[in-house]
Structure formats: C-alpha cells, structure tokens
Amino acid sequence: MSAEYSTLTDEQLVVEFKSGIEEAFDVLYTRYADRLWKMIYGYTHDQDDAVDVLHDVFIRVYMHIDSFKVDRAFSAWIYRIAINCAKNFLKTRHKNILLTEKEKKRVELFQDEESPEERILRNDDMLSFSEAVDSLKEKFRTVFLLRFRERTPYADIARILDISERTAKWRMQKSIELIIDYLKDRDVI
C-alpha cells in the first residue's frame, strides 16, 4: 500500500477509486475489514459465516460505490451495508448452529491459556452473556454491538443508524439494563 493513499480520508479514497485507482479500494478494505468482521461476528457467532458476510459487504461496496455521496461519512455508509448484510444473512441462513456450539467457537477464538476450572466458569458466563445480547431487540443489539465490541463513538453510531446521538446513548443504556435483567433472572449475577 502506498503511503500516499494511506494518508487520504475515506471520502478522498472513494473519489480516487471512482477515478479508476484500484489501490484506493485496497486501502479502504484494509481500514475496515477487521472492524467490520468483529461486528459481523457479533451477529453470526461463526468465523466462516462472518468472513462470508464480510466478503458480501465489500462486493456490495465495490459494486455500489457510485451511489455513495462523498459529502457524507463513508464509515456510516459501510457500517450500514455491513449491518444490513448481517441481518440478511441471518434471515436467509438455512442451517442453525446450536448456541452452545457458536459460543464454544467464540470462546476458543478469543481465549488465553487458563485452567479448566476458569474455562468452565468463563464459558458458562460468556454463554449467558451471549444469550443476553442475542435476546435484545434488533435496535438495541445493534447499538450495543457497535459500542461495546467496536467501541464506536455515539456520534458515529448515530450517523450509521440515522438516529440522534441522544437516542444512541439511550439505546445503549437500555441494552445494558436489559442484559443485566436477563442475567439476574438466570442467577448469573
């Protein structure tokens, strides 16, 4: 990747790509692939499925880049595409992986070396936490995943979801309350 392109804003890269510079798209891919994959994984709970959805996101971005208006934030546009692709994937997926299998894969992906006792406690807690997040209504879960997993600022969440920043903050607060209630109801906390 050329240093010249890595210093450009997302919107400048879009302009460069629209003018035929393929490397500009590569820079956008490098900037967003990991972050989007993590967010998508929050929907799919499966590494391979998250990769498939991520590829779909970038295919859509590549094919529809002409519809992007450079006076808007590219990050909001690409996150909206990623959220929609993840939702569509979940709607059309014909095989259901048991929640315990999904959680086991997620824990294996992110775990460090720990004792069997710690692993059992952690797996049970993480399974309950994952179930709590999955139980949220879509509008709350999306805000929670963007803020908690991606550490996306509220202003960016507001742009991505086309809501006010105040609404984004309220939805995050409500998400936390609902997760706590879910965990209390199951005597996890």
Secondary structure, 3 states (H helix, E strand, C coil): CCHHHHCCCHHHHHHHHHCCCHHHHHHHHHHHHHHHHHHHHHHHCCHHHHHHHHHHHHHHHHHHHHHCCCCCCHHHHHHHHHHHHHHHHHHHCCCCCCHHHHHHHHHHHHCCCCCHHHHHHHHHHHHHHHHHHHCCCHHHHHHHHHHHHCCCCHHHHHHHHCCCHHHHHHHHHHHHHHHHHHHHHCCCC
